[in-house]
Amino acid sequence: MKIKQLKFNLFQGLFLILIGCTVTYAQQSNDGWETMFNGTDLSGWTTKVHHYEVGNNYADTFRVEDNMVKVRYDKYEGEFNNRYSHLYYDKPFSDFHLTMQYRFVGELYKGAPDYTILNSGVMFHSQDPRTMLKEQDWPISVEMQFLAGVEEGVERPTGNMCSPGTDVVYGGKIDPRHCIKSTSDTYFGDQWVTAELIVYHDSLVKHIINGKTVLEYIKPQIGGGVATGYDPKMKQDGKPLKEGFIALQSEGQPIDFKNIKIRNLKGCTDPKALNYKKYYQISDKESCRY
């Protein structure tokens, strides 16, 4: 019995080692893309709805169905009452490449502002939602704004930049506009659009729509207006935004998000290091292992 048990234990141990090696290899040999959404629930994400405490996903605003994150308002009661909402990924990033697909569906919720029709976006370099006050409407962040066409023949580009409580440098100076239009095409209906965002800490930011770079700007920083109800300690105008949280937006228009992935662009760029990755573009020498 002892010999059989010993053989079994040896076999079991070898099997576990092989499984471990396989998992490790899979993790180290991939192309660096991290899936942010598990397809079944909102684990790893936190909600913040205007007028509600952080973590309260009022009326199931953000929900998971058909392997997508859906924004819906069918459980809302009364007027919209500026219940702008954001769904935050629980991990901050500084240098990254974010990609996702989105499509607008359904009708604008009654009472939502007219400008929010076929309007949503993704916030980045955002403050932690746990630092937002109950009556804060927008997070201090930078937004890659998503829009769709409303009227045939009228251009309404997507992949724009909006700046609640922030500023960016565009055309060599801080641009006073809250939103800067991109050069993208106008997309109508409920077609899927692929949006990508490449961010290098507080340096360069690129917006990409369906594979085409449609907007570039530099030096995102705290400043400007629009956001209200925040803790004054969180708005230090002029402070460079080098990192922050990423959030999907809800403004009163139903929308679907899928294939949400991110790739960290900062790491060891020395080919001699054990943890070198060719997709790293920002050097972090202290992270190198030899």
N, C-alpha and C positions, 0 to 999 in steps of 0.2 A: 504493500500500500504506500509505503514511504517513497519507493522509487517511482511509482506511477504518479504520485502527487508532485514529486520533484520535477518530473518530465512535464507535467501539466503546467506547473508554475513557470518553468523555463520557457515553454511554448507561449504561455499567456504574456510573459514579460517581453519576449521577442516580438509578438504581435503588436503590443502596445507601442513598442519602440518604432516599429515600422509605420504604424498609424501616425505617430507623432512626427516622424520624419516627413511623411507625405503631407501633413497639414502645414508643417514649417516650410516645406518646399513650395507649396501652393501660395503661401503668404509672401515668400521672398521672390518668387519668380513672376508675380503678376506685374502689370504695368502701372501700379500705384493708384488705381482708381478705387475709391472707397464708396460703397453703396450707403447712402445716408438714410434710406427708407427701407424697412424690412418687408413691406408689401402686405402686412397683416394688421399692424396696429401703430400707434404713435409713440412707441417706446423710443426714448432718446430725444424726444421733442417736448417743448414746453410752450403753452399758450399764454398770451396776454391780450385780453379784450378791454377796450376802453370802457371805463365805469365798473370794471370788475378786478378782483385781485388776481395776481399772477397765478397761473395754473388752473384757473377756472375757464374751461372750454365751453363758454356759454352756448346753450341750445345746440350743442354738437356742431358748432360752426365748422370745425375741421374734423373730417371723418375719413375712414379708410374703407374703400370699396373697390373691387375689381383691380386690385394691385395698384391703386392710385390714391393720392391724397386729394380729397374733394372738399371744396368750400361750398357750403349750402346754407340757406336761410329759411327752410321750410318749417323749422321749429321756433322761429322768432315770433315774438308777440309785440303788437303795437308798432309805433314808428321806428325807423332805423336808429334814430337818436345818436348818430355818429359813433356807432359801435364798431369802430375800426379795430381789426384784429390782426395778430401776427402769431405765426407758429415758428418757434425758435429751435434750431438744432442745438443740442446741449454742449457742443464743443466749439471753442473759438478757433479762428484761423487768421493767419497774417498774409502768407503768400500761397495762392491757390488757384486752381482752375476748376470752376464749377460748371456743371452742365445739367440741363433738365429739359423736359418738353412740357408745354402747357397748351390748353385750349379753352376758350370761353364757351360757356353753355348757358341756356336758360335766360331769364329776364332779370333786370336790375331790381333789387328789393325796393318796395314802395318807400318813398321818403328819403332814400339815399341821394346824395347830391348828384346833379346831372353829370358832372365831370367824371364821376366814378363808373359810368356806363362802359362796359367792355374795357375795364381798367383794373389792373392788379400789378404785382411786381414781386421782386425779391430784395430784401434789405441785406446789407452787408456792413462789416466794420461797425456793427450796432452795439450799443450798450447792452449789458446783461439784462434780460427781462426782469430779473429779481431786483434790479435797481430802479425799476420804473414805478412811479406812484399810481395809485388806483385811477386817478383822473387825468393821467397823462395820455394824450391822444396818439402821438406818433413817437416812436423811439428815435433817439438821437443816432442817426445812421446815414448811410448813403443808399439810394435805391436804384436798381435797374428796373425801370418801369415797363410794364407790358400793356400794350394797347391793341385794339383791333379797329378796323374801319367801321364807321357808323353810317356814312352816306356815300353812295357810289360816286366816284369822280373826285372825292375830297380826300387828300392825303392825310393819313394819321399813322405816322411811323411808330414802330415799337422799339424796345431796347434803348429808351431814353434814359437820362440821368435826372433824378430828383433828389433834393437835399434837405430833409427835415432836421433842422438844428445843426447843419453842416455847411461847409463851403468846399469848392474844388477850384483848381486853377485850369482854365481853358482859354486857349488863344493867348497864352503868356501872362494872364492876370486872373485874379479871383473873379469869377463870373457872378454877377449879382442876381441872375435868374434862379428861380427855385427849380425849374426844369430846363434841361438842354436837350433839344431834339436830336435824334440820331438820323442817319442817312438811309435807314432801312426802307424796304418796300412796305406797302400797306396790306395787311392780311384781313380778309373778311370771313365771317362765319365761324364754324366750330372746327376749323382745320388745326392740326397739331403744328406748333412752331417750336423749333429747337433754339434755346437760348443758352449762351455760354458767357461766362464772366471770368476774366483773367485779372488777378489783382497781385501787385507786388508791394506789400506793406503800405507805406504812405508815399509811394512813388507813382508808378504808372498803373492805370486801370483801362482795360479794354472790354467793350461790349461787342458780342458776336451774335448775329441772328442768322440761322440757317447756313452757317459756315462762312458768313461774310462779316468782316469787322465793320461796324457801323458807327462807332463812337470811341474816342480816346480822350483821356484827360489825366491830370496829375495832381499830386499833393492834396488828397482828401484830408479835411481837418474840421474840428468843431467850430461852429460859427453860424451866422445866418439866423433866420427865424422859422416860421411855420409851426414847429413843434411847440406845444404848450403843456402846462401842468406838470412839468418835470421838477425834480429836486435840483435846486440851483447849483449844488456841488457837482452835479454831473455835466454841467455845461461850462466848460473852460474854453472860451473862445480862443482860437488860434492854436490849440493843442493838436498836433498831428495825429491822424487816425492810422495807427500802424497795424492794428488787429481788431477783431471783434467777432460778434456772433452773426449768424446767417438766419434769415427768417422769411417764410412765405407770407404773402399779404392777403388780407380780406378787406374789401372796401364797400361791399354791398352787391357785387357782381359775382354770380356763381362761376367757378373756374375749376379745372382739373389739372393736377400736376403728376408727372410720372418720370421714371428713369432719372431720378435725382442722384447725381454722383459728384464726388469731389476728389481732386488729386492735390496733395500737398506738394508745393514746389520748392520748399526750403528743406535742406538737409546736407549731408556730406557730399561734396562735389569732387573729392579726391578719388580718382580711379583705383588707387592703391588700397583704399580702405575697404573693410569687409562689408560695410553698410552703404557703399556708394550706389547711387541710382542715377542712371543717365537722364532721367526726366527732372531731376533737381536742377533748378535754375538759379536759386539763391543760396549762397554758400553759408553753411553753419559748421565751421571748423570744430567747434567744441563737441559736436555730436559724432565726429568720426571715431570709428573703432578699428584697431589694427591687430 
